[in-house]
Amino acid sequence: MVLDILYVVFDFLIYSYKYYSQGQIQNAMLVRKQMQLQFEALRTQLSPHYLFNSLNTISSLLYKDENHTEDYIRKLANTYQYILASDRKQLISLKDEIDFIQDYCYLLKIRFGEAFRYHIKIDEELLNWTIPPMSIQILVENAVKHNVFDDDNPLVVDIVSSNHMAYVRNKIMKSPANRESFKIGLSNIKKRYSVFTDKKVNVIKNDFFKVELPLLKPNKNG
């Protein structure tokens, strides 16, 4: 009887250890996958193209408006600080992402003038909910890259929240020539979401292009 009990206990300990080890390995693999996806998003945002456009805008402002030049440089520094810091975070509060988007859209507004417009309306009670870093920024950038717009036909980007979702929407306009599809950016967002939730990133396309990002509950222990 004693040997039988010891055998059962020993077998249970082995099973528990294997289960724990498998769980640890699975968690490590998920973290690694998330880090790889974060790096892909980070590499895109730190591309020479992004820096080149920013430096061109600064050069232009120096001859036109010194006051805006100082603001532009400060907000550009804020965006780079956020981008670099987000590489170490799997999820970030919606408030931090929106603060970043405010600075990012300011840079776009200075660059494009009246040709670019944006509206942000986020429910305050959702600001502590979380999303993968730069998810909204990627969608705003895609809207700029994949639509032809000017002062007479401005690009308007709406960023709003509803039903525990964040929406990024813009009217579909003429596409630039020789512009690659932006499915890579969407794919990156969807893959990063899949690490944390079964909720889907929805894409709705009619006269408007709209992406719905699920908001994730904040970690009360974090």
ZADO-1210 file (C-alpha; in nm, 4 decimals, padded with zeros to 6 digits):
<atoms>
<atom x="00.0000" y="00.0000" z="00.0000" code="MET" pos="1"/>
<atom x="00.2780" y="00.2425" z="00.0954" code="VAL" pos="2"/>
<atom x="00.4663" y="00.1641" z="-00.2249" code="LEU" pos="3"/>
<atom x="00.1511" y="00.2227" z="-00.4271" code="ASP" pos="4"/>
<atom x="00.1004" y="00.5629" z="-00.2646" code="ILE" pos="5"/>
<atom x="00.4649" y="00.6576" z="-00.3194" code="LEU" pos="6"/>
<atom x="00.4366" y="00.5514" z="-00.6818" code="TYR" pos="7"/>
<atom x="00.1267" y="00.7673" z="-00.7330" code="VAL" pos="8"/>
<atom x="00.2914" y="01.0669" z="-00.5638" code="VAL" pos="9"/>
<atom x="00.6123" y="01.0209" z="-00.7624" code="PHE" pos="10"/>
<atom x="00.4190" y="00.9862" z="-01.0872" code="ASP" pos="11"/>
<atom x="00.2209" y="01.3006" z="-01.0042" code="PHE" pos="12"/>
<atom x="00.5405" y="01.4968" z="-00.9343" code="LEU" pos="13"/>
<atom x="00.6920" y="01.3910" z="-01.2660" code="ILE" pos="14"/>
<atom x="00.3724" y="01.4841" z="-01.4501" code="TYR" pos="15"/>
<atom x="00.3547" y="01.8206" z="-01.2719" code="SER" pos="16"/>
<atom x="00.7167" y="01.8981" z="-01.3532" code="TYR" pos="17"/>
<atom x="00.6690" y="01.8083" z="-01.7204" code="LYS" pos="18"/>
<atom x="00.3515" y="02.0170" z="-01.7363" code="TYR" pos="19"/>
<atom x="00.5281" y="02.3100" z="-01.5686" code="TYR" pos="20"/>
<atom x="00.8292" y="02.2783" z="-01.8000" code="SER" pos="21"/>
<atom x="00.6088" y="02.2668" z="-02.1079" code="GLN" pos="22"/>
<atom x="00.4248" y="02.5750" z="-01.9850" code="GLY" pos="23"/>
<atom x="00.7515" y="02.7587" z="-01.9274" code="GLN" pos="24"/>
<atom x="00.8778" y="02.6656" z="-02.2729" code="ILE" pos="25"/>
<atom x="00.5508" y="02.7728" z="-02.4336" code="GLN" pos="26"/>
<atom x="00.5588" y="03.1060" z="-02.2503" code="ASN" pos="27"/>
<atom x="00.9194" y="03.1603" z="-02.3557" code="ALA" pos="28"/>
<atom x="00.8289" y="03.0877" z="-02.7175" code="MET" pos="29"/>
<atom x="00.5406" y="03.3362" z="-02.7041" code="LEU" pos="30"/>
<atom x="00.7678" y="03.6037" z="-02.5579" code="VAL" pos="31"/>
<atom x="01.0272" y="03.5363" z="-02.8270" code="ARG" pos="32"/>
<atom x="00.7630" y="03.5572" z="-03.0999" code="LYS" pos="33"/>
<atom x="00.6361" y="03.8856" z="-02.9584" code="GLN" pos="34"/>
<atom x="00.9889" y="04.0290" z="-02.9437" code="MET" pos="35"/>
<atom x="01.0500" y="03.9338" z="-03.3076" code="GLN" pos="36"/>
<atom x="00.7276" y="04.1035" z="-03.4161" code="LEU" pos="37"/>
<atom x="00.8110" y="04.4086" z="-03.2054" code="GLN" pos="38"/>
<atom x="01.1509" y="04.4261" z="-03.3727" code="PHE" pos="39"/>
<atom x="00.9918" y="04.4138" z="-03.7184" code="GLU" pos="40"/>
<atom x="00.7629" y="04.7047" z="-03.6290" code="ALA" pos="41"/>
<atom x="01.0508" y="04.8948" z="-03.4685" code="LEU" pos="42"/>
<atom x="01.2774" y="04.8441" z="-03.7692" code="ARG" pos="43"/>
<atom x="01.0078" y="04.9867" z="-03.9972" code="THR" pos="44"/>
<atom x="00.9615" y="05.2989" z="-03.7870" code="GLN" pos="45"/>
<atom x="01.3356" y="05.3639" z="-03.7590" code="LEU" pos="46"/>
<atom x="01.3853" y="05.3296" z="-04.1334" code="SER" pos="47"/>
<atom x="01.6070" y="05.5846" z="-04.3136" code="PRO" pos="48"/>
<atom x="01.2971" y="05.6912" z="-04.5089" code="HIS" pos="49"/>
<atom x="01.1233" y="05.8106" z="-04.1904" code="TYR" pos="50"/>
<atom x="01.4321" y="05.9996" z="-04.0739" code="LEU" pos="51"/>
<atom x="01.4917" y="06.1468" z="-04.4207" code="PHE" pos="52"/>
<atom x="01.1379" y="06.2889" z="-04.4385" code="ASN" pos="53"/>
<atom x="01.1720" y="06.4327" z="-04.0886" code="SER" pos="54"/>
<atom x="01.5041" y="06.6028" z="-04.1661" code="LEU" pos="55"/>
<atom x="01.3620" y="06.7468" z="-04.4883" code="ASN" pos="56"/>
<atom x="01.0714" y="06.8947" z="-04.2932" code="THR" pos="57"/>
<atom x="01.3076" y="07.0473" z="-04.0360" code="ILE" pos="58"/>
<atom x="01.5203" y="07.1962" z="-04.3134" code="SER" pos="59"/>
<atom x="01.2123" y="07.3535" z="-04.4694" code="SER" pos="60"/>
<atom x="01.0844" y="07.4878" z="-04.1372" code="LEU" pos="61"/>
<atom x="01.4142" y="07.6583" z="-04.0573" code="LEU" pos="62"/>
<atom x="01.3492" y="07.9017" z="-04.3413" code="TYR" pos="63"/>
<atom x="00.9784" y="07.9483" z="-04.2736" code="LYS" pos="64"/>
<atom x="00.8898" y="07.9220" z="-03.9062" code="ASP" pos="65"/>
<atom x="01.1474" y="07.8956" z="-03.6279" code="GLU" pos="66"/>
<atom x="00.8807" y="07.8532" z="-03.3593" code="ASN" pos="67"/>
<atom x="00.7330" y="07.5486" z="-03.5299" code="HIS" pos="68"/>
<atom x="01.0842" y="07.4154" z="-03.5862" code="THR" pos="69"/>
<atom x="01.1459" y="07.3908" z="-03.2115" code="GLU" pos="70"/>
<atom x="00.8098" y="07.2199" z="-03.1533" code="ASP" pos="71"/>
<atom x="00.8701" y="06.9833" z="-03.4424" code="TYR" pos="72"/>
<atom x="01.2120" y="06.8752" z="-03.3159" code="ILE" pos="73"/>
<atom x="01.0781" y="06.8213" z="-02.9631" code="ARG" pos="74"/>
<atom x="00.7857" y="06.6100" z="-03.0840" code="LYS" pos="75"/>
<atom x="01.0109" y="06.4187" z="-03.3229" code="LEU" pos="76"/>
<atom x="01.2353" y="06.3364" z="-03.0261" code="ALA" pos="77"/>
<atom x="00.9266" y="06.2238" z="-02.8318" code="ASN" pos="78"/>
<atom x="00.8276" y="05.9840" z="-03.1100" code="THR" pos="79"/>
<atom x="01.1747" y="05.8301" z="-03.1272" code="TYR" pos="80"/>
<atom x="01.1829" y="05.7954" z="-02.7491" code="GLN" pos="81"/>
<atom x="00.8486" y="05.6146" z="-02.7572" code="TYR" pos="82"/>
<atom x="00.9508" y="05.3898" z="-03.0459" code="ILE" pos="83"/>
<atom x="01.2728" y="05.2842" z="-02.8728" code="LEU" pos="84"/>
<atom x="01.1024" y="05.2354" z="-02.5344" code="ALA" pos="85"/>
<atom x="00.8195" y="05.0293" z="-02.6863" code="SER" pos="86"/>
<atom x="01.0699" y="04.7690" z="-02.8026" code="ASP" pos="87"/>
<atom x="01.0906" y="04.6539" z="-02.4395" code="ARG" pos="88"/>
<atom x="00.7136" y="04.6365" z="-02.3861" code="LYS" pos="89"/>
<atom x="00.4689" y="04.3761" z="-02.5094" code="GLN" pos="90"/>
<atom x="00.1611" y="04.5864" z="-02.4343" code="LEU" pos="91"/>
<atom x="00.1172" y="04.9543" z="-02.3635" code="ILE" pos="92"/>
<atom x="-00.1661" y="05.1661" z="-02.2295" code="SER" pos="93"/>
<atom x="-00.3984" y="05.3260" z="-02.4799" code="LEU" pos="94"/>
<atom x="-00.3164" y="05.6607" z="-02.3172" code="LYS" pos="95"/>
<atom x="00.0549" y="05.6236" z="-02.3948" code="ASP" pos="96"/>
<atom x="-00.0206" y="05.5182" z="-02.7517" code="GLU" pos="97"/>
<atom x="-00.2566" y="05.8138" z="-02.8028" code="ILE" pos="98"/>
<atom x="-00.0027" y="06.0587" z="-02.6563" code="ASP" pos="99"/>
<atom x="00.2455" y="05.9210" z="-02.9088" code="PHE" pos="100"/>
<atom x="-00.0101" y="05.9456" z="-03.1905" code="ILE" pos="101"/>
<atom x="-00.0774" y="06.3101" z="-03.1016" code="GLN" pos="102"/>
<atom x="00.2921" y="06.3867" z="-03.1532" code="ASP" pos="103"/>
<atom x="00.3135" y="06.1711" z="-03.4652" code="TYR" pos="104"/>
<atom x="00.0088" y="06.3353" z="-03.6245" code="CYS" pos="105"/>
<atom x="00.1520" y="06.6771" z="-03.5386" code="TYR" pos="106"/>
<atom x="00.4599" y="06.5864" z="-03.7441" code="LEU" pos="107"/>
<atom x="00.2386" y="06.4786" z="-04.0337" code="LEU" pos="108"/>
<atom x="00.0330" y="06.7969" z="-04.0042" code="LYS" pos="109"/>
<atom x="00.3445" y="07.0127" z="-04.0260" code="ILE" pos="110"/>
<atom x="00.4690" y="06.8110" z="-04.3222" code="ARG" pos="111"/>
<atom x="00.1454" y="06.8030" z="-04.5251" code="PHE" pos="112"/>
<atom x="-00.0395" y="07.1106" z="-04.3983" code="GLY" pos="113"/>
<atom x="-00.4115" y="07.1252" z="-04.4790" code="GLU" pos="114"/>
<atom x="-00.3798" y="06.8112" z="-04.6909" code="ALA" pos="115"/>
<atom x="-00.3702" y="06.6009" z="-04.3727" code="PHE" pos="116"/>
<atom x="-00.6343" y="06.6150" z="-04.1017" code="ARG" pos="117"/>
<atom x="-00.7066" y="06.3928" z="-03.8055" code="TYR" pos="118"/>
<atom x="-00.9643" y="06.3527" z="-03.5316" code="HIS" pos="119"/>
<atom x="-00.9028" y="06.1677" z="-03.2060" code="ILE" pos="120"/>
<atom x="-01.1867" y="06.0818" z="-02.9690" code="LYS" pos="121"/>
<atom x="-01.1120" y="05.8233" z="-02.7004" code="ILE" pos="122"/>
<atom x="-01.3300" y="05.7427" z="-02.3988" code="ASP" pos="123"/>
<atom x="-01.1394" y="05.8333" z="-02.0827" code="GLU" pos="124"/>
<atom x="-01.2391" y="05.5130" z="-01.9046" code="GLU" pos="125"/>
<atom x="-01.0560" y="05.3141" z="-02.1729" code="LEU" pos="126"/>
<atom x="-00.7245" y="05.4981" z="-02.1511" code="LEU" pos="127"/>
<atom x="-00.5752" y="05.2443" z="-01.9098" code="ASN" pos="128"/>
<atom x="-00.6661" y="04.9514" z="-02.1365" code="TRP" pos="129"/>
<atom x="-00.3829" y="04.8177" z="-02.3476" code="THR" pos="130"/>
<atom x="-00.2790" y="04.7417" z="-02.7051" code="ILE" pos="131"/>
<atom x="00.0434" y="04.6260" z="-02.8724" code="PRO" pos="132"/>
<atom x="00.2725" y="04.9302" z="-02.9133" code="PRO" pos="133"/>
<atom x="00.2572" y="05.1266" z="-03.2400" code="MET" pos="134"/>
<atom x="-00.0560" y="04.9460" z="-03.3612" code="SER" pos="135"/>
<atom x="-00.2424" y="05.2717" z="-03.4228" code="ILE" pos="136"/>
<atom x="00.0651" y="05.4445" z="-03.5632" code="GLN" pos="137"/>
<atom x="00.1154" y="05.1749" z="-03.8260" code="ILE" pos="138"/>
<atom x="-00.2435" y="05.2244" z="-03.9443" code="LEU" pos="139"/>
<atom x="-00.2082" y="05.6038" z="-03.9616" code="VAL" pos="140"/>
<atom x="00.1174" y="05.5680" z="-04.1523" code="GLU" pos="141"/>
<atom x="-00.0462" y="05.3239" z="-04.3939" code="ASN" pos="142"/>
<atom x="-00.3263" y="05.5726" z="-04.4610" code="ALA" pos="143"/>
<atom x="-00.0668" y="05.8351" z="-04.5533" code="VAL" pos="144"/>
<atom x="00.1390" y="05.5992" z="-04.7679" code="LYS" pos="145"/>
<atom x="-00.1449" y="05.4431" z="-04.9633" code="HIS" pos="146"/>
<atom x="-00.3624" y="05.7410" z="-05.0547" code="ASN" pos="147"/>
<atom x="-00.3060" y="06.0363" z="-05.2870" code="VAL" pos="148"/>
<atom x="-00.4179" y="06.3589" z="-05.1186" code="PHE" pos="149"/>
<atom x="-00.3691" y="06.7348" z="-05.1361" code="ASP" pos="150"/>
<atom x="-00.5176" y="07.0570" z="-04.9984" code="ASP" pos="151"/>
<atom x="-00.8251" y="07.0249" z="-05.2204" code="ASP" pos="152"/>
<atom x="-00.8730" y="06.6561" z="-05.1383" code="ASN" pos="153"/>
<atom x="-00.7361" y="06.6138" z="-04.7865" code="PRO" pos="154"/>
<atom x="-00.6781" y="06.2844" z="-04.6122" code="LEU" pos="155"/>
<atom x="-00.8878" y="06.2677" z="-04.2951" code="VAL" pos="156"/>
<atom x="-00.7984" y="06.0019" z="-04.0385" code="VAL" pos="157"/>
<atom x="-01.0388" y="05.9264" z="-03.7550" code="ASP" pos="158"/>
<atom x="-00.9126" y="05.7562" z="-03.4387" code="ILE" pos="159"/>
<atom x="-01.1976" y="05.6750" z="-03.2019" code="VAL" pos="160"/>
<atom x="-01.3012" y="05.4212" z="-02.9405" code="SER" pos="161"/>
<atom x="-01.6269" y="05.2330" z="-02.8957" code="SER" pos="162"/>
<atom x="-01.7325" y="04.9039" z="-02.7356" code="ASN" pos="163"/>
<atom x="-01.3815" y="04.8378" z="-02.6047" code="HIS" pos="164"/>
<atom x="-01.2360" y="04.8748" z="-02.9526" code="MET" pos="165"/>
<atom x="-01.0117" y="05.1385" z="-03.1063" code="ALA" pos="166"/>
<atom x="-01.0979" y="05.2292" z="-03.4644" code="TYR" pos="167"/>
<atom x="-00.8746" y="05.3860" z="-03.7269" code="VAL" pos="168"/>
<atom x="-01.0648" y="05.4978" z="-04.0345" code="ARG" pos="169"/>
<atom x="-00.9980" y="05.6943" z="-04.3514" code="ASN" pos="170"/>
<atom x="-01.1778" y="05.7461" z="-04.6791" code="LYS" pos="171"/>
<atom x="-01.0342" y="05.5383" z="-04.9622" code="ILE" pos="172"/>
<atom x="-00.8709" y="05.7665" z="-05.2171" code="MET" pos="173"/>
<atom x="-00.6635" y="05.7148" z="-05.5285" code="LYS" pos="174"/>
<atom x="-00.3608" y="05.4943" z="-05.4639" code="SER" pos="175"/>
<atom x="-00.0083" y="05.6146" z="-05.5456" code="PRO" pos="176"/>
<atom x="00.1620" y="05.4512" z="-05.8417" code="ALA" pos="177"/>
<atom x="00.4072" y="05.1698" z="-05.7677" code="ASN" pos="178"/>
<atom x="00.3091" y="05.1531" z="-05.4014" code="ARG" pos="179"/>
<atom x="00.3416" y="04.8128" z="-05.2360" code="GLU" pos="180"/>
<atom x="00.0501" y="04.6634" z="-05.0472" code="SER" pos="181"/>
<atom x="00.0348" y="04.7405" z="-04.6747" code="PHE" pos="182"/>
<atom x="-00.0701" y="04.3893" z="-04.5791" code="LYS" pos="183"/>
<atom x="00.2675" y="04.3463" z="-04.4077" code="ILE" pos="184"/>
<atom x="00.1812" y="04.6120" z="-04.1491" code="GLY" pos="185"/>
<atom x="-00.1624" y="04.4636" z="-04.0870" code="LEU" pos="186"/>
<atom x="-00.0142" y="04.1165" z="-04.0664" code="SER" pos="187"/>
<atom x="00.2319" y="04.2344" z="-03.8015" code="ASN" pos="188"/>
<atom x="-00.0511" y="04.3815" z="-03.5930" code="ILE" pos="189"/>
<atom x="-00.2641" y="04.0673" z="-03.6233" code="LYS" pos="190"/>
<atom x="00.0245" y="03.8388" z="-03.5268" code="LYS" pos="191"/>
<atom x="00.1084" y="04.0475" z="-03.2214" code="ARG" pos="192"/>
<atom x="-00.2553" y="04.0405" z="-03.1097" code="TYR" pos="193"/>
<atom x="-00.2659" y="03.6621" z="-03.1503" code="SER" pos="194"/>
<atom x="-00.0008" y="03.6298" z="-02.8777" code="VAL" pos="195"/>
<atom x="-00.2344" y="03.7826" z="-02.6182" code="PHE" pos="196"/>
<atom x="-00.5935" y="03.7206" z="-02.7218" code="THR" pos="197"/>
<atom x="-00.8346" y="03.5293" z="-02.9416" code="ASP" pos="198"/>
<atom x="-01.0066" y="03.8564" z="-03.0315" code="LYS" pos="199"/>
<atom x="-00.9628" y="03.9421" z="-03.3962" code="LYS" pos="200"/>
<atom x="-00.8372" y="04.2562" z="-03.5641" code="VAL" pos="201"/>
<atom x="-01.1182" y="04.3375" z="-03.8064" code="ASN" pos="202"/>
<atom x="-01.0742" y="04.5095" z="-04.1414" code="VAL" pos="203"/>
<atom x="-01.3779" y="04.6705" z="-04.3056" code="ILE" pos="204"/>
<atom x="-01.3469" y="04.8082" z="-04.6570" code="LYS" pos="205"/>
<atom x="-01.6165" y="04.9980" z="-04.8478" code="ASN" pos="206"/>
<atom x="-01.5956" y="05.3709" z="-04.9239" code="ASP" pos="207"/>
<atom x="-01.3781" y="05.3859" z="-04.6156" code="PHE" pos="208"/>
<atom x="-01.0927" y="05.1721" z="-04.4919" code="PHE" pos="209"/>
<atom x="-01.1488" y="05.0887" z="-04.1267" code="LYS" pos="210"/>
<atom x="-00.9482" y="04.8726" z="-03.8886" code="VAL" pos="211"/>
<atom x="-01.0871" y="04.7676" z="-03.5508" code="GLU" pos="212"/>
<atom x="-00.8322" y="04.7003" z="-03.2779" code="LEU" pos="213"/>
<atom x="-00.9531" y="04.5136" z="-02.9660" code="PRO" pos="214"/>
<atom x="-00.8592" y="04.6811" z="-02.6397" code="LEU" pos="215"/>
<atom x="-00.7136" y="04.4438" z="-02.3819" code="LEU" pos="216"/>
<atom x="-00.7837" y="04.4621" z="-02.0105" code="LYS" pos="217"/>
<atom x="-00.5017" y="04.6171" z="-01.8073" code="PRO" pos="218"/>
<atom x="-00.2957" y="04.3881" z="-01.5878" code="ASN" pos="219"/>
<atom x="-00.4049" y="04.4708" z="-01.2334" code="LYS" pos="220"/>
<atom x="-00.0863" y="04.3184" z="-01.0985" code="ASN" pos="221"/>
<atom x="00.1375" y="04.5207" z="-01.3281" code="GLY" pos="222"/>
</atoms>
